Structure formats: structure tokens, C-alpha cells
Amino acid sequence: MKNIKNKIETVWAELLHQKSKNYLIRSKIDQNIAISNSNLSASFMGNRQLANHNTADIKYNLTKIAETKLPTDNLDKENIEMVFIQHQQKLNKRLLENSKDLFLALEQLQLTHKRVMKTNEEIIKFNTSLINSTSEILEKDQLPETMRLDKNQIISELDKIQKKQRSFDVETEKLITKAEQITEKNGKLSIELDIKREKINKNRKRISSLRADLSIFLE
């Protein structure tokens, strides 16, 4: 009996240790999802809009210069329009591709949520079963037949659990490493986002300066 009790304590220790590591992984995943969403929003709603605003002002400046400095009997203005039309089509393509990627991510999140709900339902069923078993124990003063394992059966089940546990531990360690790598990548992406914002603002200053002095150049 003592050996069985010790083995049960060992298995519990292993299970609870992995449980803590799994929640650590989940915490890192949720943190990285939040950071990724924040970076994505800042890149698209912030940097993208600033960059597009710059593009619009560049087009305005070029159009004004073309109207004043370039001949009116050729296709200079149309060629300028073509540059921006081609650029817009490229942006439309990139936006479509990005939306497809986001739909894949959304579908995966929905699938994960369904799995979480399924696990929750399994917990509910387990608890309901144990509530019924509790009532049966109170009524009959003995464990239900499905809960009556002998010594060899208990040891056999514990061995199976430990064998699976070793496999789970390997997967868990891999996920911890991957979570650390994603955290590092997210940090680098955040820095890159700030660098691009600075480049956009630098262009903004040059564009604004040119537009402010455009009338002087075109006199």
C-alpha cells in the first residue's frame, strides 16, 4: 500500500508540475496575441494611414508641379497618374492577401475556442459523474464498480499515465521554447514598427515643407 501511495504522490507531482508549465505557456501565448494585435493595429491604422496621407500629399505636389512646370500637350500628367494607379493596385493586392491571412488566423482561433468549450463540457460531465458516484457511495457504503481497481490495476494505470506524461513533457518544453522565440520576435517587430514610424514622420516633414513652399517654386 505504501508503494502505491508513494507512486500516486509522484504522479500527482508530475501532473501538477506540467499543469503549471502549461498555464505558463498559455499566459505567454495570450500575451503575445495581445502584443501581435497591438502591433498589427498600430501598423495598419497608425503607420499605414500616415504613410497613405504622405502619398496623397506627394501626389498633390507632383500634380501642381506638372501643371506649372511641364508641357500641357503631352502625357506627363497621365504618366504621373499611372504611377499612383499602379501603386494603389499593389496596395489593394497586399490588403487582400493580409485579409486572407487574418481570416485563417480567425478560423484557427474559433477552432481553438471550440476545443476549449469541448474540454469544459468534459469537465462538466466528469463532475456530474462524480456527483452521481458520491450519491451512490452514500447510498451503498461502497465505491461504484468502475472505481474499484485492485493493486495491480492501479499500478498499471499509473505506469500508463507516467509514460504519456514523459511524452507530454517533451512537447511542453518545445512549446515553452517556441513561446520564448515568439516573444523575442514580437519585441523586434515592435522596435521595427517604431523605426518605420520615424521614417514616415521624417517624410511627413519634408512633404509638408515642400507643400508650404510650393507657391514660391512655381512662381
VEXLUMBA-100424 format. One record per atom (N, C-alpha, C): x, y, z; residue in one letter. Coordinates in steps of 0.001 Angstrom, whole numbers, plus 524288, in hexadecimal, padded with zeros to 5 digits. Layout:
<nodes>
XYZA
...
</nodes>
This chain:
<nodes>
803397FB3F80000M
800008000080000M
8035D804F780000M
807B4804AE80309K
80B1A8093E80357K
80D6580A907FE06K
80F018068A7FB17N
81144807677F5EBN
80D59809F37F23FN
80883808367F28BI
8046880A797EF3EI
80389810357F0A8I
80351811577F5C7K
80282816B57F781K
806F981A367F5B5K
80BC8818367F616N
8105081B417F456N
8101D81C3A7EE74N
80E87818267EB9EK
80E2B818AA7E5ECK
809F981C977E471K
805A181C807E72EI
801648203D7E627I
8034C825CE7E735I
80621826987EB7BE
8083B82BC77ECB8E
80C0C82D9E7E87EE
80F46829F67E69BT
8130082B3C7E272T
8102E82CE57DD80T
80C2D829E27DC12V
8092D82B247D756V
80678830647D7F4V
80423831647DC90W
801A08366B7DD77W
8058A83AEB7DCE8W
80A3283A317DF05A
80E3583E417DEA6A
80F9283F597D8F3A
8100E83B307D5D9E
8115683BD07D049E
80CF083E957CD5DE
8082783D027CE79L
803A383F587CBD8L
8030D845207CD32L
803A08466B7D233L
8030084BDC7D3D5L
8077584F487D1D5L
80C2284CF67D166H
8108584FE67CF3EH
80F87851307C982H
80D9284D5E7C69BQ
80C6084E687C11AQ
807D9852367C09BQ
80401851BE7C416K
7FF948555F7C3FFK
8018185AFA7C490K
8052985BE37C836S
8072F861297C8FDS
80A14863147C428S
80D0B85F937C19DK
80FE38611B7BCDFK
80C108623C7B86FK
807D285F3F7B81BN
803E98602E7B406N
801478657B7B4B4N
80034866F87B99FY
7FDD486C167BA8AY
801C5870797B981Y
806CD86F5A7BA6BL
80AD8873257B912L
80AEE874027B32BL
80AB086FB07B03FI
80A8D870107AA86I
805C98732B7A8C8I
80146871E57AB1CR
7FC70874947A99CR
7FCCD87A6C7AABBR
7FF3387BC37AF1AS
7FFE5881427B073S
8033E884087AC63S
80780881757AAB7K
80AF0883BD7A6CDK
808278843D7A189K
805008804B7A034I
802158806F79B4CI
7FE3D884FF79B48I
7FB2E8858379F8ED
7F75C889C479FE1D
7FA1588F1379FADD
7FE9A88F797A24AQ
80193894527A23BQ
8035F8959F79CB1Q
80547891AA799EDN
807378928F794A2N
802D2893B1790C6N
7FE4289152791A2I
7F9BD8929378E5AI
7F85A8985878F01I
7F85E89A24793ECA
7F72089FA2794FAA
7FB308A34179279A
800358A1D8792FCI
804628A510790AEI
803F58A51578ABCI
802E98A07478879S
8026A8A015782C5S
7FDDA8A351780CCS
7F96B8A30E78392N
7F4E18A6337820EN
7F6188AC0A7826DN
7F8E68AD7F78699S
7FA538B30278751S
7FDFF8B4CD782FCS
801EC8B196781C9N
805978B2F677D97N
802D18B35A77854N
7FF558AF9577754L
7FC748AF8C77260L
7F9148B467771DAL
7F6608B5B977613S
7F3058BA5C775FBS
7F63A8BF537753CS
7FAAD8BFA9777FEA
7FDFB8C44E77783A
800428C4C877205A
801AB8C04E76FB0S
803DB8C06776A66S
7FFC68C1E576664S
7FAFD8BFC176703F
7F7008C09B76304F
7F4018C5B4763E0F
7F2078C68376892M
7EEDC8CB287699BM
7F2318CFF876AA7M
7F6FE8CF2476C6AG
7FA698D39076D87G
7FE2D8D4A57691AG
802348D160768B4N
806478D243764C2N
804268D25175F32N
800958CEAA75DF9R
7FE7C8CE67758A1R
7FB938D36E75743R
7F85F8D56475AE0Q
7F56A8DA20759BAQ
7F9058DEDB7591FQ
7FD0C8DF1775C68L
800D68E36175BEDL
803AA8E328756B4L
805448DE5C75532A
808088DDAE7503CA
804848DF0774BA3A
7FF908DD5A74BD7N
7FBDB8DE9B747A6N
7FAD68E47C7474DN
7FAC58E6FE74BD6H
7FA108ECB574BE8H
7FEB28EF4C7492FH
803528ED4674A21N
807F58EF497476FN
807828EE8C7418BN
805A48E9F073FFCT
805018E8CA73A62T
8014B8ECB4737D4T
7FCFC8EDDD73A7BA
7F9228F18A73855A
7FB8C8F6F7737A3A
7FEA78F8AD73B6BD
8011A8FDD973B01D
805608FDE8736DED
808368F99F73648I
80C288F94373225I
8098E8F9C572CCAI
805148F71672C37K
802348F76E7273BK
800658FD0672637K
7FE848FF9072A57Y
7FCCE90508729D2Y
8015290878727F8Y
805DF907D272A8AN
80A6E90B0172919N
80C1D90A0572374N
80C5C904FA721F6L
80DF99039971CA4L
80A32905BE71899L
8052990561719C6T
8012D9074D7161CT
801B190D3771558T
8026991001719A3K
8030C915B87194CK
807F39172871634K
80C34914507172EI
811169155471451I
8105F9143770E81I
80DA590FD370D4CA
80CBF90E5C707D4A
8097F912727050CA
805979148D707B6E
8022B9186A7054DE
8052491D69703FEE
8091591EA270718T
80BED9239470660T
810F8922F670347T
813D991ECA7044AK
8191E91E3370225K
8197591ABF6FD43K
815AA917566FC7EL
816069139B6F82BL
81268915346F3B5L
813AE9139F6EEE6P
81057914F36EA5EP
80ADF912AF6EB0BP
807119156D6E8F7T
801A2913A86E979T
7FFD29107A6E4C8T
803179102C6E0B4D
8017A90D766DBEED
803B2907E66DB97D
80574905C36DFF6N
807459004E6DFEBN
8048A8FD3D6E441N
806998F8C56E58DL
804068F5586E961L
806CD8F5416EEA5L
809618F97A6F00DD
80C318F99E6F508D
808878F8DC6F9AFD
8042B8FBA66F9BBK
800818FB206FE20K
7FE358F5A96FE56K
7FD1D8F3766F9BFE
7FAED8EE2C6F99CE
7FEEA8EA206FB8EE
803D08EB0D6FA47N
807E98E7866FC1FN
808868E7CB7020EN
807F88EC7E70421I
8080C8ED04709DBI
8037C8EA0670C3FI
7FED78EA8A709DBE
7FA468E7A270BBDE
7FB418E1C070B98E
7FDD68DFE470778M
7FEDE8DA4B706EEM
802418D83C70B63M
806098DB6A70CFBV
8096D8D9D371158V
8062C8D8C57163EV
802768DC3C71754F
7FF3D8DBAA71C09F
7FB128D77671B67F
7F91F8D6C6716A1I
7F5558D2957159EI
7F7D48CD457167EI
7FC898CC9171464Q
7FF4A8C7937150CQ
8008E8C69471AD3Q
802088CAC971D7EH
8032C8CA5372316H
7FE468C8B57261CH
7F9CE8CB12724BFQ
7F4EF8C9D17277EQ
7F34D8C42C7268BQ
7F3FE8C256721B6Q
7F2A98BCE472097Q
7F60B8B92D723D8Q
7FB018BA657245BK
7FE898B72F72789K
7FCC08B72D72D3AK
7FB2D8BBC072F2BL
7F9388BC1173487L
7F4478B8D273534L
7F0BF8B9127314DN
7EBE98B5FA7318AN
7ED1A8B028731D6N
7F0F78AE7172EC0K
7F27C8A8F672EBFK
7F49B8A75D73413K
7F8088AAA17364DR
7FA4B8A97C73B66R
7F6128A95273FA4R
7F24D8ACD773F4AL
7EE148ACF874320L
7EAC58A80D742CFL
7E9BA8A64273E0DL
7E6C18A17473D41L
7E9B189CC873F86L
7EEC889C8273E79E
7F1F68983374085E
7F20D8984874677E
7F27789CFF748B2N
7F28B89D9274E5CN
7ED6789BD3750C1N
7E91289D2874E30S
7E3E989B937501FS
7E351895A874FFFS
7E55F8933174BE6K
7E52D88D7974B97K
7E81E88B0675029K
7ECBA88D2D75158D
7EFD088B32755BED
7ECE288BD275AE3D
7EA4F8905875B7EL
7E7698915676054L
7E2B888DAF760D6L
7E02F88C7175C6DF
7DBD5888BB75C9DF
7DDAF8835B75E5BF
7E24E881B875C7CL
7E47E87CB375E22L
7E58A87CBA76408L
7E7B788114765ECA
7E8C58818C76B85A
7E3B28818276EA5A
7DFB38843876C93L
7DAA58847176F38L
7D81E87F0A76F7AL
7D85987C2E76B22E
7D62B876E876B03E
7D8F38735876EE6E
7DE23873FB76F5CQ
7E11D870D47730DQ
7DFA98722D778ABQ
7DEC587738779BAL
7DD15878D077EEEL
7D7B78769A7803CL
7D43C8769777C58Q
7CF098745C77D39Q
7CF5886E8677E4AQ
7D2CB86BD477B73L
7D38C8663D77C49L
7D5A48653A781C2L
7D9658687378364T
7DB8E867ED788A9T
7D762868D778CBFT
7D40686CAE78BD4H
7CFC986DBE78F88H
7CC108691578FF0H
7CAED866AC78B88K
7C7898620F78B9DK
7C9F685DAC78ED4K
7CF2485D1278E5CR
7D1D38590479163R
7D1A385A3F79734R
7D22E85F487987FV
7D1CC860E279DFBV
7CC5A85FB07A017V
7C856860ED79D02M
7C2F985FD479EB1M
7C210859FB79F50M
7C475856E779BD6K
7C3F58513879C39K
7C66E84F3E7A13FK
7CB0A8515F7A289T
7CDA284FE47A76BT
7CA55851747AC1CT
7C801856217ABE2N
7C490857D87B025N
7BFFC854157B0D7N
7BDD78523D7AC6DE
7B98384E8C7ACAAE
7BB56849627AF0CE
7C021847C57ADD9E
7C240842F47B023E
7C2C98437D7B60DE
7C45A848257B7D6I
7C4CD849197BD77I
7BF70848D47C005I
7BB9284B257BD6CI
7B63384B117BF77I
7B445845767BFF2I
7B53A842537BBE3K
7B38883CDA7BBFBK
7B65E839CE7C041K
7BB7583AE67C0E2F
7BE838384D7C4F9F
7BC4D839A07CA5BF
7BB4783EB17CB39N
7B927840547D045N
7B3CE83DEB7D147N
7B08D83DCD7CD34T
7AB5983B727CDC6T
7ABCE835AE7CF2FT
7AF68833097CC9DS
7B04982D807CDBDS
7B1F982CAB7D35ES
7B58482FFC7D545L
7B76282F7A7DAA9L
7B329830E27DEA2L
7AFBC834837DD3BI
7AB4B835C17E0A7I
7A7C0831027E12AI
7A6CF82E6B7DCB3N
7A396829A77DCD1N
7A640825537DFECN
7AB6F824EE7DF45S
7AE5E820F57E22AS
7AE268220C7E803S
7AE608270E7E967T
7AE0C828827EEEDT
7A8D8826C67F141T
7A4BB827987EE49S
79F8E825EF7F01ES
79F53820057F0B3S
7A1C281D407ED14E
7A1C0817867ED47E
7A4D5815897F1F7E
7A93D818227F322I
7AC61816947F7B2I
7A94A817647FCB4I
7A6A481BCB7FD06L
7A37881CDB801ABL
79F10818E48024CL
79D128172D7FDE1E
798A78138B7FDFDE
79A5A80DF17FF2FE
79ED880C477FCF1K
7A064806C47FD4AK
7A51A805C8800D6K
7A77E809F7802B3D
7AC1F8097A80613D
7B09D806958036AD
7B1318075E7FE62Q
7B592805197FB85Q
7B666808227F672Q
7BB248078D7F454L
7BC4D80A3F7EF67L
7B949807C17EAEBL
7B7FC80ADA7E6EEP
7B5998088B7E240P
7B961804997DFD1P
7B74A800E77DD0CE
7BA797FCB37DADBE
7BECA7FECF7D74CE
7BDA7802DB7D44BT
7C187805077D0A9T
7C6328077D7D378T
7C5AA808A27D880M
7C9D480B117DB89M
7CCC9807297DEE9M
7CB81802267DE70R
7CDF77FE2B7E1B8R
7D2437FB487DEC1R
7D7037FD797DED6L
7DB887FAF67DC66L
7DEC47F8387E098L
7E1147F3C37DF1DD
7E47E7F12B7E2D9D
7E9F87F3857E27CD
7ED937F19C7E5A3K
7F2D77F3C27E5F2K
7F5967F3B47E0ACK
7F5687EF527DE05N
7F8147EEE47D8F6N
7F5BC7F28A7D4E2N
7F09B7F3007D4FDQ
7EE057F6887D13FQ
7EF797FC387D243Q
7EFBD7FDAB7D737I
7F13C8030E7D88FI
7F6C8804397D6AEI
7FA6A800967D7D8I
7FFD5801587D632I
8003C8019A7D041I
7FD517FE457CD99S
7FD587FE387C7E5S
7FB6F803727C5B6S
7F739805857C7F3E
7F51F80A877C628E
7F8EE80F037C737E
7FB7D80ECC7CBC8L
7FF48812DD7CD12L
803F2812B37C960L
805A080DF57C7F2D
809ED80D607C439D
8088080FAD7BEE9D
803AE80EBA7BD35K
801D6810E27B83CK
801E6816D77B859K
80014818F07BCBBI
7FFE181EA47BD48I
80556820F67BD21I
8090281E7C7BFD1Q
80E5F820797BFE3Q
810EE820237BA81Q
80FAC81BFC7B7A5K
811D381B697B26BK
80FE281FCB7AEDAK
80AC7820E67AF17K
8089D8252B7AC00K
80ACE82A647ADD3K
80B9882AC47B301Q
80D8882F9A7B53FQ
812EA831087B320Q
8163F82D2B7B265R
81B7182E2A7B048R
81B18830747AAC6R
8176982E7E7A7B6S
81695830897A270S
814778361C7A29ES
810CB837107A636F
80E9583C497A6CEF
812C6840327A87DF
8165683E797ABE9D
81A79841EC7ADCAD
81DF4843CB7A955D
81F238404C7A5B7V
82261841B37A136V
81F9A845D979DEEV
81A8E8450C79CEFE
81780848CC799DAE
8172184E0579CA9E
8167C84DC77A1D0T
815FD8528C7A4E8T
81AF3855D57A4A2T
81F738534D7A51FE
8246B856197A4D6E
8252F858A479F81E
82384855E679B65K
823E18581C7961EK
8208185D02795ABK
81BD785CC9797F7L
818528614C797BAL
81A6F865E579AD8L
81CDF864CB79F4CI
81F3C868FB7A26CI
8237B86BB979F4AI
826C2868A779C9ET
82AE186AE479953T
8288A86E29794F5T
8246886C1C7928AK
821DC86EEE78E3EK
81F67873FC7902FK
81D12873CE794D5A
81AAD8788179713A
81EC287CB57980BA
8235887B22799E3E
8279887EDC79ACAE
8297188140795A6E
829AA87E0A79193Q
82B5A87FF278C70Q
82773883DD78A3CQ
82267882BA78ADCI
81E5C88649788E8I
81E7E88B6A78BE8I
81F5B88B1C79108T
81FC388FDB79438T
824428934279254T
828A8890C779129E
82D35893A778F35E
82C0989626789E6E
8296B893387866FK
8280F8955078147K
82449899E5781C4K
820878996878556N
81CCB89DAB78618N
81F7F8A299787FBN
823728A1DD78B5AG
8266F8A65C78D2FG
8293F8A90F788B9G
82B9E8A5F478541K
82E608A824780C3K
82A8D8AAE277D11K
825E18A88F77C5CL
821F88AAF5778F3L
820148B02777B2EL
81F9C8B07A7804FS
81DFD8B564782C9S
822048B9A8781D6S
827068B82D78238I
82B398BBED7812FI
82B208BDA377B7AI
82A648B9D0777FAE
82A2C8BB0277260E
8259D8BE9C77126E
821308BDB7773C5L
81C978C10D772FEL
81DDC8C6B177455L
8209F8C781778B3D
822118CCCF77A4ED
825D68CF4B7766FD
8297D8CC2977465I
82D428CE3477090I
82A728CFFF76BA1I
826A98CCD0769D1K
823B48CE447651BK
820758D32A76613K
81E618D3A576AC9R
81B598D85676C05R
81ECB8DD3576BB6R
823998DCB676D88E
8273C8E11A76D44E
828718E28676799E
829058DE8F76440K
82A048DF8C75EB2K
8255F8E25B75C37K
820AD8E0A375D8EI
81BF08E31775B76I
81BA18E8C475D3AI
81CC48E9C676238N
81C988EF1E7643DN
820C98F28A761B6N
8254B8F0357609FK
829768F31F75DFBK
827AC8F4C175889K
825258F121755B3N
822F88F26E7508EN
81EBD8F6997510AN
81BA18F62E75542R
817678F9E77561DR
819728FF777566AR
81DC99001B75930K
820139054E759CEK
821FD9076A7548EK
8246E9041475171R
8265F905BA74C52R
821DE90728748B2R
81DB7903EC748C6I
8192B904F174567I
8167790A01746F7I
815BC90AB974C16S
8131E90F7474DFBS
816439145074CACS
81B68913DC74D30S
81ECE9184E74BF1S
81E66919C07462BS
81E61915B1742CCL
81DF8916B273D26L
818B59191673BCCL
8148C916FE73E28R
80F559191473CEFR
80ECE91EB873ECCR
8110C91FE274349A
810B99252974556A
8138792911741C3A
817D89274B73F60D
81AEF92AC673BF6D
819CB929F973631D
815C5926E6734F9L
814B69258972F80L
813A992A6372C3AL
810DE92E1072E51S
80F8D932C772B4DS
8146C935D9729D6S
81866935B272D2CI
81D449388372C13I
82016936047276DI
82041930BD72771F
822EE92DF172345F
8201792E7E71E00F
81AF692F4171E43L
817E392F3971972L
81705934A871746L
819129389B719E3E
8186E93DF1717E7E
81BB693EE271303E
</nodes>
